[in-house]
Amino acid sequence: MTKVARDEVLRIAYLSRIALKDDEIRRMAKELDEVVTYAHRVCDIAAEVTAKVHKNINVFREDMIISDDAEAIQAQAPESAEHFFVVPAVLETNE
């Protein structure tokens, strides 16, 4: 079990810009020691847990690669230019 030293409490208080009295230093050392002990227990428990790694798969159907003829698809578009679909402007411009 770890014990938090008085110097460590004073250093933390200094960095936190907190003024502590002697009785507060002892109480803070005890509380910080409990926090550190709890954190060690959590780490020990977490080290024992093994999580299964799941791969994202589609369970409803097999993944299939379908090669499409881009020219045939573009031929169905109402308007196209330079291998792109032409769509009407949605936003107004101030030109």
C-alpha positions in Angstrom: 0.0 0.0 0.0 1.3 3.4 -0.9 1.6 6.3 1.6 1.5 9.9 0.4 4.2 11.9 2.1 3.9 15.3 3.6 6.2 16.8 1.0 4.0 15.4 -1.8 0.9 17.0 -0.2 2.7 20.3 0.1 3.9 20.1 -3.5 0.3 19.4 -4.8 -1.0 22.2 -2.6 1.6 24.6 -4.0 0.8 23.6 -7.6 -2.9 24.0 -6.9 -2.3 27.3 -5.1 -4.0 26.1 -1.9 -2.9 27.0 1.6 -3.1 24.1 4.0 -2.7 24.1 7.8 -0.9 21.2 9.6 -4.1 19.3 10.4 -5.3 19.8 6.8 -2.0 18.4 5.5 -2.4 15.2 7.5 -6.0 14.8 6.5 -5.2 15.5 2.8 -2.4 13.0 2.9 -4.8 10.3 4.2 -7.4 11.2 1.5 -4.8 11.3 -1.3 -3.5 7.9 -0.1 -7.0 6.5 -0.3 -7.4 7.8 -3.8 -4.1 6.4 -4.9 -4.9 3.0 -3.3 -8.3 2.9 -5.1 -6.7 3.8 -8.4 -4.2 0.9 -7.9 -7.1 -1.5 -7.2 -8.9 -0.4 -10.3 -5.7 -0.9 -12.4 -5.3 -4.4 -10.9 -8.9 -5.4 -11.7 -8.6 -3.9 -15.2 -5.5 -5.9 -15.9 -7.4 -9.1 -15.2 -10.2 -8.3 -17.6 -9.8 -9.5 -21.1 -12.0 -7.8 -23.6 -12.8 -9.6 -26.8 -12.0 -7.7 -30.0 -15.0 -7.7 -32.3 -14.6 -7.2 -36.0 -17.4 -5.2 -37.6 -19.2 -7.6 -39.9 -22.5 -7.5 -41.7 -24.6 -10.3 -40.3 -27.5 -9.8 -42.7 -25.8 -10.4 -46.0 -22.4 -11.2 -47.6 -20.4 -8.3 -48.8 -20.2 -8.3 -52.5 -18.2 -6.1 -54.9 -20.3 -5.1 -57.8 -18.5 -3.5 -60.7 -20.6 -0.9 -62.5 -20.3 0.6 -65.9 -19.8 4.3 -65.1 -20.7 5.4 -68.6 -24.0 3.4 -68.5 -24.9 5.0 -65.2 -24.0 8.5 -66.4 -26.0 8.0 -69.5 -29.1 7.7 -67.3 -28.5 11.2 -65.8 -30.7 14.1 -67.0 -27.5 16.1 -67.6 -23.8 15.4 -67.3 -20.6 17.2 -68.2 -17.0 15.8 -68.3 -17.8 12.5 -66.5 -19.7 14.3 -63.7 -23.4 14.7 -62.9 -24.8 18.2 -63.3 -27.1 19.1 -60.5 -29.2 22.3 -60.1 -27.8 25.0 -57.8 -29.4 24.8 -54.4 -27.8 27.9 -52.8 -28.3 31.4 -54.1 -25.2 33.3 -55.2 -24.8 37.1 -55.1 -23.0 37.5 -58.4 
